Amino acid sequence: REGRKSKFGYDPLYTQEQAELAAQKLKAVPLDETITLNENVTARFRCAGHILGSTSIAITAREGEIERTIVFSGDIGQWDKPLINDPTPFTQADYVVMESTYGDRNHRDHAEIEPRLAEVINAAHEAGGNVLIPAFAIERSQELLYHLGRLWRQKLIPPVPVFLDSPMAIRATEVFRKYEETLDEESQALLDRGRDPLDFPGLHFTSSVDQSRAINAIRGTAIIVAGSGMCTGGRIKHHMVTNVTREQSTMLFVGYQAVGTLGRIMLDRPEEVRIHGRKWSVRCRIEQLHGMSAHGDHDDLLNWVGVLENEPRGVFITHGEEHAAKRFANDLHKQRGWKTVVPEYQQRIELD
């Protein structure tokens, strides 16, 4: 609309037709069973504990009489989290490619999550404003519902309406309910007592655009959970337009905000932000809740790779900001003496 052009161009990486064809190739495979891809390559999947269905993958390749196993961590979750089962690491690997999102720091105690969440909500209610929570549609939104439900039932927060304003998160919540047997012991215990860990009085699912717009007509405090998790798109930006200039309202960030995203910019508490092509003064309260990340922290990552019973030939540290990746690679090398590498963009490494 403003005549500006991206320096990156506009050519998509793939077409809609290609995406639809790729989706037809998907099929479910069981955990911890060896899958034969061809006569020389096999794969095995184990729970990564990150989001529902997430896995780490061990690829074993043979060339002549030589056999090597490369483990790809994917996103590694935390231990002792509600809803999702704990990670199940591999114990043997020749090479490891692993993430380092929180490779330079640890999360706070899980026990702090609900008291802190209640503190923010009660303060917003007293001020007469809304609480906006940008959240990823899968896992983060459902974990928020879990904690909000516990606080509601214990009457630790006022009976204000809670809106899950994300069609994708609503659909993902239905998937959680469909596969209840995959949830962790804490959630199973609630189900055994006849309680839905993802439902409570006052919770509203707003699928349509009209339902989403109607939230802005509510007087008093409402809790709005909406995507996207880093405020790069989605319905959260529409709610920000309504609330970012209100001193009574609060934006609560509950997950990692990548450099350059609107969420990260908001955490730096700017005087104004750009939303939908306009600049808006930032007067709302900005809060952050630590410990809810679906990613494991520094010690979780060390524990995950530390169960290896052999010394790998190399550990490649990826998927983290540069300082986090380098810090974790250095700590792992000092603790274990293993060869660690933080690959550079388009770097090629020949495995022996």
Sequence and secondary structure as in RCSB ss.txt:
>XXXX:A:sequence
REGRKSKFGYDPLYTQEQAELAAQKLKAVPLDETITLNENVTARFRCAGHILGSTSIAITAREGEIERTIVFSGD
IGQWDKPLINDPTPFTQADYVVMESTYGDRNHRDHAEIEPRLAEVINAAHEAGGNVLIPAFAIERSQELLYHLGR
LWRQKLIPPVPVFLDSPMAIRATEVFRKYEETLDEESQALLDRGRDPLDFPGLHFTSSVDQSRAINAIRGTAIIV
AGSGMCTGGRIKHHMVTNVTREQSTMLFVGYQAVGTLGRIMLDRPEEVRIHGRKWSVRCRIEQLHGMSAHGDHDD
LLNWVGVLENEPRGVFITHGEEHAAKRFANDLHKQRGWKTVVPEYQQRIELD
>XXXX:A:secstr
      TT S  SS HHHHHHHHTT     TT  EEEETTEEEEEEE SSSTT EEEEEEEEETTEEEEEEE  S
   SS SSS      S  SEEEEE TTTT     GGGHHHHHHHHHHHHHHHT  EEEE  TTTHHHHHHHHHHH
HHHTT S    EEEE HHHHHHHHHHHHTGGGS HHHHHHHHTT  TT  TTEEE  SHHHHHHGGG  S  EEE
ES TTSSSSTHHHHHHHHTT TT EEEE S   TTSHHHHHHT  SEEEETTEEEE  SEEEE  S  SS  HHH
HHHHHHT SS  SEEEEESS HHHHHHHHHHHHHHH   EE   TT      
